[in-house]
Amino acid sequence: MKVGIVGLPWAGKTTLFRLLTGAAPSRRQDASIGMARVPDARIDLLSKMYRPKKTIYAQIEVVDLAGGTSSGSLGENSRADKRALSRGLTLLIDHMRNVDALIDVVRTFSALGIGEPDPLADASGLTDELILADMAIVEARVERLSSSKKRTEDEEEELALMERLDEEFGNGCSLRDIELTPEEAARLRGYGLLSVKPVVVVANMSEEQFRAGEFPRDGELEAYCSERSIPLVKLAAGIEAEIAELDPDDRGPFMAAYGIETNGVEQVARAVYEGLGLVSFFTVGEDEVRAWPIEQGTTAKRAAGKIHSDIERGFIRAEVVAYDDLMAVGSVAAARSVGTVRLEGKEYVMADGDIVNFRFSPAR
């Protein structure tokens, strides 16, 4: 799974990319790419239990996308600025088609030379651009289908769907807000529509705002995100960048001084992970404790393929114990003795937190 970071210049998206991935942005390509660890307290506790040689968290690929969103809070721009924004937006839309979710970084603080912030305009501007990009695709398809003199029954159904989407987009609805049947959702998969992608809004605050716990008109942004079920994470990227540079043992006191219980970067990673509809199953042992990301609804046999294709092909059974059941007794052996370890077949739907040992027949 791949997530793209977007935002206006000076919003802090490159700082967030560096915090999420630990990687410096590339200057040689249109988009910087890195891997972000998804924090999970369950992995921490399992590692304490097994003391493995390696502990591996679930990861998501993060891309710092080139280009910019709509003019938002940049104020009055020159014609050259607007042309640059238009080119940047075209480039951004091209990049966004290749990611599964978006992190939209909005600036909440004032800064000399870049105008006053308007985080609501910046957040809603991205939504509007996604809808407009989708509307262009839908309108082109409506025109093509309408001009056809002999339409099949399938094309008639597609035309009706496209006309409905065109009307909904015109009313400002994103694809996430439109109720679709499973058949309609399947029909749309090949179009690369953007407004269906999960979005997490990150409000990047100044140190003073973070200490105060608010920024000007923050209620407007909260209401906007709440109405659209968009996760909102408030953080101060500057503070978190400074803390990240400290030795791990020194970070705790600084986080406590700022009242940070869970840092914003971890909140962003978790919100993206959940927004993508991902859950984790675990494999445990003395060599390795590892979280494996899978889509909700994944069967045991398909989950086995995440580890190795040979395990999927030779799948026999999955030996499963729920995380809470394991922690209640302290070991798989103890869980087996009290009957909470189960044997599941290939059609078993994996649950978040399942701890699994796959039984399989090795390839010959």
Phi, psi and omega in degrees: 000143185232135179237139181252140176262128179232165179159161179289160176306140178073008178284334179110018184291325180290324175297318178295319177302315181294322179291321181290321190253340186074009183251146175281141178296143180279144176255005186252003183214167183291330184221132177274143185233138176205175179248134180250132176282137177264112183295145181204111181299334180294321177298318179301314182289323177295324179293322176295326181288316187262341183047058185284166175291327180226143172237123185236119179274160171298149181227152172232146178280132183240134181236124173275099190285137175283157181100173182225158176278192184298167188300334172047239186266022180283350177079207181284121182251153174287168177300321179297318178298317183292324176295320179296320178297320180295316178296318180296322180294319178299316179297317181299315181299320177300317179293321185295336179294342184259008178242162184263340180206166184230140169251117183257109181269124179241142182273135179247356188247155176277150176208143184298127174091353181237010172083173179282149181283152170216078186299328178294316179296322180292317180293314180291332179298321178296314179302316180298318181294322178296317180296316180297321178296319178292321181298321179298320179293315182295316180298320178296322180288321177299315180299317182293316181292321182294329182280348179284128183281330180238099180259140175284170178299321179296319179291327176297319179293321179294319179298317179298319178295315182295322178294324178292318179297320179301318179294316181295318177298321178297334177271006176088011180273136172273167181296333177296334184270352187262129180282124181235148172284161177304324179294319179293318179298319179296322181296329186273352188299327184280358186269348180065036180291144189265328189284000175273345185291137175300143180232138169243126177266129178247115177271111182269113188256159172283168179298319181295317179296319181295318178298322181283340180080016180199164174221163184305130176061030180294334178298327178296316180292319178299316180295318179300312182292321180296317181297331184253008180055040177262123177300137178239124177243127177257128178210169174241098186300325179298315179296314184294328176295320179293317180295322181296336180280348181280161171297145182308323181291338183267352186286325183306308181299322179291320177297319179296323181296328179266001181072029181266112176271311174237120185294156186297327181297318177296322178296320179296312181301316180293320180296320178295315182303312181290324179296331177280358180073032182260148171230170181238139163247162187237145165244140187227155177169179181290332181279321188202137166246125189217141172261133180245117179282133176220159176286145174304137180093002180289135178280163182300318182296316178294323178297323178300326179293339175296328180280310178195141181298330179294326179291322177293314182296322182262018185306133174244300180211160172246124176269114192236137169224136179290147182306312182297323179293321178295313183294333181292332184244343170099349178196160177295322179300317179292322178296323178294323182290333179262004172084020180262359172270129185242153170256123184240150180271185188293335182270000178300132178271120184296141177253151178300129178093000176299135173254123196232141165236116182273128172265131183210161177262119183299147178294143181252000000 
